[in-house]
């Protein structure tokens, strides 16, 4: 059943628990290629990237997900959460220059 998104979710979660983030990333990518309407797959991949410190890549993943699934409200909720995480990083002192010019 290559179109059953839960298999990719479970395998990706197992790989994350084992510490194999690259394998988890590859599993989620394959799942998204086969099941591009699976919102949990998009969110899991984005969350993996955030946890790994790849903030820009996480944003890109959410953008692609919204393009492929434009009417899905859950993706918009995750995009807002992403921007809140980004704002927290900016305000926390990692970017004092941004605070100085009023971005954060």
N, CA, C and O atoms as a Tinker XYZ file with bonds, in Angstrom:
   416  protein
     1  N      0.821000   -1.189000    0.000000    73     2
     2  CA     0.000000    0.000000    0.000000    64     1     3
     3  C      0.868000    1.257000    0.000000    63     2     4     5
     4  O      0.980000    1.925000    1.028000    81     3
     5  N      1.471000    1.582000   -1.112000    73     3     6
     6  CA     2.372000    2.740000   -1.147000    64     5     7
     7  C      1.672000    4.093000   -0.983000    63     6     8     9
     8  O      2.338000    5.097000   -0.734000    81     7
     9  N      0.354000    4.139000   -1.116000    73     7    10
    10  CA    -0.366000    5.401000   -0.934000    64     9    11
    11  C     -0.958000    5.549000    0.464000    63    10    12    13
    12  O     -1.751000    6.460000    0.701000    81    11
    13  N     -0.590000    4.679000    1.384000    73    11    14
    14  CA    -1.103000    4.753000    2.748000    64    13    15
    15  C     -0.137000    5.584000    3.588000    63    14    16    17
    16  O      0.924000    5.104000    3.986000    81    15
    17  N     -0.512000    6.827000    3.851000    73    15    18
    18  CA     0.399000    7.791000    4.474000    64    17    19
    19  C      0.842000    7.411000    5.882000    63    18    20    21
    20  O      1.917000    7.822000    6.319000    81    19
    21  N      0.043000    6.643000    6.591000    73    19    22
    22  CA     0.406000    6.304000    7.974000    64    21    23
    23  C      1.651000    5.420000    8.052000    63    22    24    25
    24  O      2.373000    5.460000    9.049000    81    23
    25  N      1.906000    4.636000    7.031000    73    23    26
    26  CA     3.138000    3.837000    7.020000    64    25    27
    27  C      4.370000    4.739000    7.034000    63    26    28    29
    28  O      5.335000    4.479000    7.752000    81    27
    29  N      4.323000    5.793000    6.237000    73    27    30
    30  CA     5.447000    6.728000    6.179000    64    29    31
    31  C      5.575000    7.506000    7.493000    63    30    32    33
    32  O      6.681000    7.772000    7.963000    81    31
    33  N      4.445000    7.858000    8.066000    73    31    34
    34  CA     4.472000    8.546000    9.362000    64    33    35
    35  C      5.105000    7.679000   10.435000    63    34    36    37
    36  O      5.979000    8.125000   11.178000    81    35
    37  N      4.651000    6.428000   10.508000    73    35    38
    38  CA     5.175000    5.524000   11.546000    64    37    39
    39  C      6.667000    5.262000   11.346000    63    38    40    41
    40  O      7.440000    5.298000   12.303000    81    39
    41  N      7.070000    4.998000   10.102000    73    39    42
    42  CA     8.484000    4.734000    9.842000    64    41    43
    43  C      9.331000    5.970000   10.141000    63    42    44    45
    44  O     10.416000    5.854000   10.711000    81    43
    45  N      8.848000    7.135000    9.765000    73    43    46
    46  CA     9.573000    8.368000   10.059000    64    45    47
    47  C      9.719000    8.598000   11.553000    63    46    48    49
    48  O     10.788000    8.991000   12.019000    81    47
    49  N      8.655000    8.357000   12.308000    73    47    50
    50  CA     8.710000    8.524000   13.759000    64    49    51
    51  C      9.678000    7.536000   14.401000    63    50    52    53
    52  O     10.399000    7.888000   15.335000    81    51
    53  N      9.695000    6.311000   13.908000    73    51    54
    54  CA    10.641000    5.311000   14.423000    64    53    55
    55  C     12.071000    5.749000   14.152000    63    54    56    57
    56  O     12.937000    5.629000   15.018000    81    55
    57  N     12.316000    6.253000   12.957000    73    55    58
    58  CA    13.668000    6.710000   12.605000    64    57    59
    59  C     14.086000    7.895000   13.474000    63    58    60    61
    60  O     15.245000    7.983000   13.877000    81    59
    61  N     13.161000    8.803000   13.764000    73    59    62
    62  CA    13.475000    9.944000   14.635000    64    61    63
    63  C     13.817000    9.440000   16.030000    63    62    64    65
    64  O     14.776000    9.913000   16.639000    81    63
    65  N     13.041000    8.484000   16.544000    73    63    66
    66  CA    13.302000    7.933000   17.878000    64    65    67
    67  C     14.661000    7.243000   17.953000    63    66    68    69
    68  O     15.319000    7.261000   18.994000    81    67
    69  N     15.071000    6.641000   16.851000    73    67    70
    70  CA    16.383000    5.990000   16.802000    64    69    71
    71  C     17.515000    6.990000   16.610000    63    70    72    73
    72  O     18.686000    6.641000   16.758000    81    71
    73  N     17.170000    8.233000   16.280000    73    71    74
    74  CA    18.186000    9.251000   16.047000    64    73    75
    75  C     18.640000    9.340000   14.606000    63    74    76    77
    76  O     19.613000   10.031000   14.305000    81    75
    77  N     17.955000    8.655000   13.715000    73    75    78
    78  CA    18.295000    8.668000   12.287000    64    77    79
    79  C     17.487000    9.738000   11.561000    63    78    80    81
    80  O     16.541000    9.425000   10.839000    81    79
    81  N     17.857000   10.986000   11.751000    73    79    82
    82  CA    17.080000   12.079000   11.166000    64    81    83
    83  C     17.132000   12.088000    9.647000    63    82    84    85
    84  O     16.150000   12.446000    8.997000    81    83
    85  N     18.258000   11.699000    9.078000    73    83    86
    86  CA    18.346000   11.676000    7.613000    64    85    87
    87  C     17.412000   10.622000    7.028000    63    86    88    89
    88  O     16.776000   10.853000    5.999000    81    87
    89  N     17.330000    9.476000    7.677000    73    87    90
    90  CA    16.413000    8.429000    7.209000    64    89    91
    91  C     14.963000    8.853000    7.392000    63    90    92    93
    92  O     14.116000    8.580000    6.542000    81    91
    93  N     14.682000    9.524000    8.509000    73    91    94
    94  CA    13.328000   10.017000    8.749000    64    93    95
    95  C     12.958000   11.038000    7.675000    63    94    96    97
    96  O     11.852000   11.009000    7.135000    81    95
    97  N     13.880000   11.928000    7.376000    73    95    98
    98  CA    13.658000   12.954000    6.351000    64    97    99
    99  C     13.370000   12.291000    4.997000    63    98   100   101
   100  O     12.449000   12.694000    4.285000    81    99
   101  N     14.156000   11.282000    4.654000    73    99   102
   102  CA    13.959000   10.570000    3.382000    64   101   103
   103  C     12.609000    9.854000    3.360000    63   102   104   105
   104  O     11.942000    9.815000    2.327000    81   103
   105  N     12.212000    9.295000    4.488000    73   103   106
   106  CA    10.921000    8.610000    4.575000    64   105   107
   107  C      9.777000    9.584000    4.392000    63   106   108   109
   108  O      8.845000    9.318000    3.633000    81   107
   109  N      9.842000   10.722000    5.088000    73   107   110
   110  CA     8.795000   11.731000    4.939000    64   109   111
   111  C      8.750000   12.267000    3.507000    63   110   112   113
   112  O      7.669000   12.475000    2.955000    81   111
   113  N      9.913000   12.488000    2.908000    73   111   114
   114  CA     9.966000   12.971000    1.518000    64   113   115
   115  C      9.286000   11.992000    0.564000    63   114   116   117
   116  O      8.501000   12.391000   -0.296000    81   115
   117  N      9.596000   10.708000    0.726000    73   115   118
   118  CA     8.985000    9.687000   -0.123000    64   117   119
   119  C      7.478000    9.641000    0.102000    63   118   120   121
   120  O      6.705000    9.520000   -0.849000    81   119
   121  N      7.071000    9.737000    1.349000    73   119   122
   122  CA     5.647000    9.735000    1.659000    64   121   123
   123  C      4.931000   10.919000    1.032000    63   122   124   125
   124  O      3.821000   10.777000    0.521000    81   123
   125  N      5.558000   12.080000    1.067000    73   123   126
   126  CA     4.958000   13.278000    0.477000    64   125   127
   127  C      4.848000   13.139000   -1.037000    63   126   128   129
   128  O      3.876000   13.604000   -1.633000    81   127
   129  N      5.828000   12.508000   -1.658000    73   127   130
   130  CA     5.759000   12.309000   -3.107000    64   129   131
   131  C      4.592000   11.400000   -3.477000    63   130   132   133
   132  O      3.943000   11.598000   -4.504000    81   131
   133  N      4.332000   10.412000   -2.642000    73   131   134
   134  CA     3.260000    9.459000   -2.933000    64   133   135
   135  C      1.904000    9.879000   -2.373000    63   134   136   137
   136  O      0.863000    9.472000   -2.889000    81   135
   137  N      1.918000   10.673000   -1.340000    73   135   138
   138  CA     0.673000   11.083000   -0.661000    64   137   139
   139  C      0.710000   12.583000   -0.386000    63   138   140   141
   140  O      0.698000   12.998000    0.772000    81   139
   141  N      0.753000   13.388000   -1.422000    73   139   142
   142  CA     0.949000   14.832000   -1.231000    64   141   143
   143  C     -0.216000   15.514000   -0.525000    63   142   144   145
   144  O     -0.089000   16.668000   -0.115000    81   143
   145  N     -1.337000   14.835000   -0.373000    73   143   146
   146  CA    -2.468000   15.411000    0.352000    64   145   147
   147  C     -2.438000   15.099000    1.846000    63   146   148   149
   148  O     -3.325000   15.527000    2.585000    81   147
   149  N     -1.436000   14.365000    2.294000    73   147   150
   150  CA    -1.339000   14.000000    3.709000    64   149   151
   151  C     -0.722000   15.152000    4.502000    63   150   152   153
   152  O      0.489000   15.371000    4.460000    81   151
   153  N     -1.558000   15.872000    5.212000    73   151   154
   154  CA    -1.105000   17.015000    5.999000    64   153   155
   155  C     -0.169000   16.574000    7.126000    63   154   156   157
   156  O      0.823000   17.258000    7.378000    81   155
   157  N     -0.439000   15.462000    7.814000    73   155   158
   158  CA     0.490000   15.030000    8.875000    64   157   159
   159  C      1.914000   14.769000    8.364000    63   158   160   161
   160  O      2.878000   15.004000    9.093000    81   159
   161  N      2.057000   14.293000    7.137000    73   159   162
   162  CA     3.399000   14.092000    6.584000    64   161   163
   163  C      4.120000   15.422000    6.393000    63   162   164   165
   164  O      5.288000   15.552000    6.760000    81   163
   165  N      3.435000   16.404000    5.825000    73   163   166
   166  CA     4.034000   17.726000    5.627000    64   165   167
   167  C      4.435000   18.337000    6.970000    63   166   168   169
   168  O      5.526000   18.888000    7.115000    81   167
   169  N      3.538000   18.231000    7.942000    73   167   170
   170  CA     3.796000   18.821000    9.259000    64   169   171
   171  C      4.949000   18.103000    9.956000    63   170   172   173
   172  O      5.787000   18.741000   10.594000    81   171
   173  N      4.991000   16.789000    9.836000    73   171   174
   174  CA     6.074000   16.021000   10.467000    64   173   175
   175  C      7.429000   16.388000    9.884000    63   174   176   177
   176  O      8.408000   16.536000   10.614000    81   175
   177  N      7.481000   16.535000    8.561000    73   175   178
   178  CA     8.746000   16.919000    7.929000    64   177   179
   179  C      9.151000   18.331000    8.348000    63   178   180   181
   180  O     10.321000   18.587000    8.632000    81   179
   181  N      8.203000   19.223000    8.385000    73   179   182
   182  CA     8.497000   20.594000    8.805000    64   181   183
   183  C      8.968000   20.637000   10.258000    63   182   184   185
   184  O      9.915000   21.350000   10.589000    81   183
   185  N      8.309000   19.880000   11.113000    73   183   186
   186  CA     8.693000   19.828000   12.525000    64   185   187
   187  C     10.089000   19.244000   12.689000    63   186   188   189
   188  O     10.867000   19.715000   13.518000    81   187
   189  N     10.408000   18.228000   11.909000    73   187   190
   190  CA    11.749000   17.640000   11.954000    64   189   191
   191  C     12.792000   18.689000   11.598000    63   190   192   193
   192  O     13.839000   18.768000   12.240000    81   191
   193  N     12.514000   19.486000   10.588000    73   191   194
   194  CA    13.461000   20.529000   10.182000    64   193   195
   195  C     13.603000   21.600000   11.261000    63   194   196   197
   196  O     14.709000   22.078000   11.512000    81   195
   197  N     12.505000   21.980000   11.898000    73   195   198
   198  CA    12.580000   22.958000   12.982000    64   197   199
   199  C     13.409000   22.407000   14.129000    63   198   200   201
   200  O     14.269000   23.103000   14.670000    81   199
   201  N     13.153000   21.164000   14.500000    73   199   202
   202  CA    13.897000   20.533000   15.592000    64   201   203
   203  C     15.384000   20.407000   15.273000    63   202   204   205
   204  O     16.231000   20.414000   16.167000    81   203
   205  N     15.681000   20.294000   13.985000    73   203   206
   206  CA    17.073000   20.156000   13.550000    64   205   207
   207  C     17.736000   21.518000   13.325000    63   206   208   209
   208  O     18.918000   21.584000   12.987000    81   207
   209  N     16.972000   22.608000   13.514000    73   207   210
   210  CA    17.537000   23.944000   13.374000    64   209   211
   211  C     17.468000   24.512000   11.972000    63   210   212   213
   212  O     18.012000   25.585000   11.711000    81   211
   213  N     16.807000   23.810000   11.066000    73   211   214
   214  CA    16.683000   24.272000    9.681000    64   213   215
   215  C     15.390000   25.070000    9.517000    63   214   216   217
   216  O     14.435000   24.613000    8.888000    81   215
   217  N     15.382000   26.259000   10.091000    73   215   218
   218  CA    14.182000   27.078000   10.134000    64   217   219
   219  C     13.717000   27.464000    8.729000    63   218   220   221
   220  O     12.522000   27.409000    8.438000    81   219
   221  N     14.633000   27.847000    7.872000    73   219   222
   222  CA    14.270000   28.259000    6.519000    64   221   223
   223  C     13.691000   27.099000    5.723000    63   222   224   225
   224  O     12.732000   27.272000    4.971000    81   223
   225  N     14.270000   25.928000    5.887000    73   223   226
   226  CA    13.767000   24.748000    5.181000    64   225   227
   227  C     12.367000   24.390000    5.667000    63   226   228   229
   228  O     11.518000   23.984000    4.872000    81   227
   229  N     12.122000   24.537000    6.965000    73   227   230
   230  CA    10.795000   24.260000    7.514000    64   229   231
   231  C      9.759000   25.185000    6.889000    63   230   232   233
   232  O      8.659000   24.751000    6.545000    81   231
   233  N     10.111000   26.454000    6.744000    73   231   234
   234  CA     9.205000   27.410000    6.113000    64   233   235
   235  C      8.923000   27.020000    4.669000    63   234   236   237
   236  O      7.783000   27.074000    4.208000    81   235
   237  N      9.970000   26.630000    3.969000    73   235   238
   238  CA     9.822000   26.230000    2.573000    64   237   239
   239  C      8.896000   25.020000    2.441000    63   238   240   241
   240  O      8.077000   24.959000    1.523000    81   239
   241  N      9.022000   24.081000    3.336000    73   239   242
   242  CA     8.173000   22.886000    3.315000    64   241   243
   243  C      6.717000   23.272000    3.526000    63   242   244   245
   244  O      5.833000   22.781000    2.824000    81   243
   245  N      6.467000   24.150000    4.492000    73   243   246
   246  CA     5.093000   24.586000    4.739000    64   245   247
   247  C      4.527000   25.361000    3.554000    63   246   248   249
   248  O      3.342000   25.243000    3.242000    81   247
   249  N      5.373000   26.157000    2.891000    73   247   250
   250  CA     4.924000   26.885000    1.699000    64   249   251
   251  C      4.522000   25.908000    0.590000    63   250   252   253
   252  O      3.476000   26.078000   -0.036000    81   251
   253  N      5.342000   24.895000    0.350000    73   251   254
   254  CA     5.019000   23.895000   -0.671000    64   253   255
   255  C      3.733000   23.168000   -0.317000    63   254   256   257
   256  O      2.899000   22.905000   -1.184000    81   255
   257  N      3.580000   22.846000    0.952000    73   255   258
   258  CA     2.372000   22.146000    1.394000    64   257   259
   259  C      1.131000   22.985000    1.135000    63   258   260   261
   260  O      0.100000   22.460000    0.716000    81   259
   261  N      1.227000   24.298000    1.384000    73   259   262
   262  CA     0.076000   25.173000    1.156000    64   261   263
   263  C     -0.227000   25.330000   -0.329000    63   262   264   265
   264  O     -1.386000   25.500000   -0.709000    81   263
   265  N      0.800000   25.276000   -1.169000    73   263   266
   266  CA     0.575000   25.348000   -2.617000    64   265   267
   267  C     -0.142000   24.080000   -3.093000    63   266   268   269
   268  O     -1.067000   24.156000   -3.902000    81   267
   269  N      0.277000   22.938000   -2.598000    73   267   270
   270  CA    -0.327000   21.666000   -3.018000    64   269   271
   271  C     -1.695000   21.434000   -2.395000    63   270   272   273
   272  O     -2.524000   20.724000   -2.964000    81   271
   273  N     -1.937000   22.031000   -1.223000    73   271   274
   274  CA    -3.190000   21.843000   -0.492000    64   273   275
   275  C     -3.729000   23.209000   -0.062000    63   274   276   277
   276  O     -3.755000   23.506000    1.132000    81   275
   277  N     -4.157000   24.037000   -1.003000    73   275   278
   278  CA    -4.462000   25.439000   -0.693000    64   277   279
   279  C     -5.668000   25.652000    0.220000    63   278   280   281
   280  O     -5.775000   26.708000    0.844000    81   279
   281  N     -6.558000   24.703000    0.315000    73   279   282
   282  CA    -7.769000   24.898000    1.112000    64   281   283
   283  C     -7.684000   24.282000    2.498000    63   282   284   285
   284  O     -8.697000   24.173000    3.189000    81   283
   285  N     -6.494000   23.879000    2.912000    73   283   286
   286  CA    -6.360000   23.211000    4.196000    64   285   287
   287  C     -6.015000   24.202000    5.303000    63   286   288   289
   288  O     -4.959000   24.835000    5.280000    81   287
   289  N     -6.910000   24.325000    6.260000    73   287   290
   290  CA    -6.720000   25.266000    7.370000    64   289   291
   291  C     -5.591000   24.846000    8.304000    63   290   292   293
   292  O     -4.909000   25.699000    8.872000    81   291
   293  N     -5.388000   23.552000    8.467000    73   291   294
   294  CA    -4.354000   23.063000    9.388000    64   293   295
   295  C     -2.968000   23.545000    8.973000    63   294   296   297
   296  O     -2.134000   23.842000    9.829000    81   295
   297  N     -2.718000   23.623000    7.689000    73   295   298
   298  CA    -1.418000   24.115000    7.218000    64   297   299
   299  C     -1.224000   25.580000    7.568000    63   298   300   301
   300  O     -0.111000   26.004000    7.878000    81   299
   301  N     -2.285000   26.345000    7.521000    73   299   302
   302  CA    -2.184000   27.756000    7.904000    64   301   303
   303  C     -1.885000   27.890000    9.395000    63   302   304   305
   304  O     -1.126000   28.770000    9.801000    81   303
   305  N     -2.479000   27.021000   10.208000    73   303   306
   306  CA    -2.199000   27.040000   11.647000    64   305   307
   307  C     -0.722000   26.743000   11.898000    63   306   308   309
   308  O     -0.084000   27.403000   12.718000    81   307
   309  N     -0.187000   25.759000   11.199000    73   307   310
   310  CA     1.236000   25.425000   11.384000    64   309   311
   311  C      2.148000   26.531000   10.860000    63   310   312   313
   312  O      3.219000   26.768000   11.418000    81   311
   313  N      1.734000   27.201000    9.803000    73   311   314
   314  CA     2.528000   28.327000    9.293000    64   313   315
   315  C      2.560000   29.449000   10.326000    63   314   316   317
   316  O      3.604000   30.068000   10.532000    81   315
   317  N      1.449000   29.714000   10.966000    73   315   318
   318  CA     1.409000   30.747000   12.007000    64   317   319
   319  C      2.300000   30.348000   13.173000    63   318   320   321
   320  O      3.021000   31.183000   13.717000    81   319
   321  N      2.255000   29.076000   13.560000    73   319   322
   322  CA     3.147000   28.590000   14.632000    64   321   323
   323  C      4.599000   28.765000   14.240000    63   322   324   325
   324  O      5.427000   29.150000   15.066000    81   323
   325  N      4.916000   28.484000   12.976000    73   323   326
   326  CA     6.282000   28.655000   12.495000    64   325   327
   327  C      6.719000   30.110000   12.659000    63   326   328   329
   328  O      7.812000   30.380000   13.155000    81   327
   329  N      5.865000   31.042000   12.244000    73   327   330
   330  CA     6.227000   32.453000   12.354000    64   329   331
   331  C      6.335000   32.909000   13.808000    63   330   332   333
   332  O      7.121000   33.804000   14.118000    81   331
   333  N      5.567000   32.311000   14.686000    73   331   334
   334  CA     5.710000   32.611000   16.114000    64   333   335
   335  C      7.046000   32.093000   16.649000    63   334   336   337
   336  O      7.682000   32.755000   17.469000    81   335
   337  N      7.472000   30.918000   16.191000    73   335   338
   338  CA     8.783000   30.381000   16.577000    64   337   339
   339  C      9.881000   31.307000   16.068000    63   338   340   341
   340  O     10.817000   31.625000   16.801000    81   339
   341  N      9.767000   31.735000   14.822000    73   339   342
   342  CA    10.756000   32.632000   14.234000    64   341   343
   343  C     10.812000   33.952000   14.991000    63   342   344   345
   344  O     11.897000   34.471000   15.254000    81   343
   345  N      9.665000   34.490000   15.338000    73   343   346
   346  CA     9.628000   35.743000   16.088000    64   345   347
   347  C     10.291000   35.573000   17.452000    63   346   348   349
   348  O     11.017000   36.455000   17.911000    81   347
   349  N     10.037000   34.435000   18.096000    73   347   350
   350  CA    10.650000   34.164000   19.402000    64   349   351
   351  C     12.179000   34.122000   19.282000    63   350   352   353
   352  O     12.886000   34.632000   20.151000    81   351
   353  N     12.676000   33.523000   18.220000    73   351   354
   354  CA    14.126000   33.452000   18.007000    64   353   355
   355  C     14.692000   34.857000   17.836000    63   354   356   357
   356  O     15.735000   35.185000   18.402000    81   355
   357  N     14.007000   35.677000   17.060000    73   355   358
   358  CA    14.489000   37.040000   16.835000    64   357   359
   359  C     14.484000   37.856000   18.125000    63   358   360   361
   360  O     15.441000   38.575000   18.414000    81   359
   361  N     13.411000   37.742000   18.893000    73   359   362
   362  CA    13.275000   38.526000   20.115000    64   361   363
   363  C     14.226000   38.035000   21.206000    63   362   364   365
   364  O     14.637000   38.818000   22.062000    81   363
   365  N     14.576000   36.758000   21.184000    73   363   366
   366  CA    15.382000   36.178000   22.253000    64   365   367
   367  C     16.831000   36.657000   22.263000    63   366   368   369
   368  O     17.599000   36.270000   23.144000    81   367
   369  N     17.211000   37.476000   21.318000    73   367   370
   370  CA    18.559000   38.028000   21.341000    64   369   371
   371  C     19.486000   37.442000   20.308000    63   370   372   373
   372  O     20.645000   37.848000   20.222000    81   371
   373  N     19.005000   36.491000   19.513000    73   371   374
   374  CA    19.874000   35.932000   18.481000    64   373   375
   375  C     20.118000   36.952000   17.383000    63   374   376   377
   376  O     21.086000   36.843000   16.631000    81   375
   377  N     19.242000   37.941000   17.291000    73   375   378
   378  CA    19.393000   38.939000   16.247000    64   377   379
   379  C     19.112000   40.336000   16.790000    63   378   380   381
   380  O     18.054000   40.904000   16.521000    81   379
   381  N     20.048000   40.889000   17.548000    73   379   382
   382  CA    19.818000   42.220000   18.095000    64   381   383
   383  C     19.666000   43.294000   17.018000    63   382   384   385
   384  O     19.001000   44.305000   17.246000    81   383
   385  N     20.260000   43.092000   15.878000    73   383   386
   386  CA    20.135000   44.050000   14.785000    64   385   387
   387  C     18.703000   44.161000   14.306000    63   386   388   389
   388  O     18.235000   45.249000   13.970000    81   387
   389  N     18.014000   43.045000   14.274000    73   387   390
   390  CA    16.606000   43.067000   13.862000    64   389   391
   391  C     15.754000   43.812000   14.876000    63   390   392   393
   392  O     14.853000   44.562000   14.503000    81   391
   393  N     16.038000   43.607000   16.164000    73   391   394
   394  CA    15.294000   44.327000   17.200000    64   393   395
   395  C     15.539000   45.832000   17.081000    63   394   396   397
   396  O     14.627000   46.633000   17.285000    81   395
   397  N     16.767000   46.206000   16.751000    73   395   398
   398  CA    17.125000   47.625000   16.678000    64   397   399
   399  C     16.341000   48.340000   15.595000    63   398   400   401
   400  O     15.941000   49.490000   15.774000    81   399
   401  N     16.117000   47.673000   14.477000    73   399   402
   402  CA    15.385000   48.322000   13.386000    64   401   403
   403  C     13.887000   48.061000   13.458000    63   402   404   405
   404  O     13.138000   48.510000   12.590000    81   403
   405  N     13.445000   47.341000   14.480000    73   403   406
   406  CA    12.023000   47.159000   14.717000    64   405   407
   407  C     11.370000   46.017000   13.987000    63   406   408   409
   408  O     10.150000   46.009000   13.826000    81   407
   409  N     12.158000   45.036000   13.534000    73   407   410
   410  CA    11.566000   43.886000   12.839000    64   409   411
   411  C     10.875000   42.967000   13.844000    63   410   412   413
   412  O      9.810000   42.419000   13.558000    81   411
   413  N     11.471000   42.802000   15.001000    73   411   414
   414  CA    10.885000   41.873000   15.987000    64   413   415
   415  C     10.383000   42.631000   17.185000    63   414   416
   416  O      9.857000   42.028000   18.121000    81   415
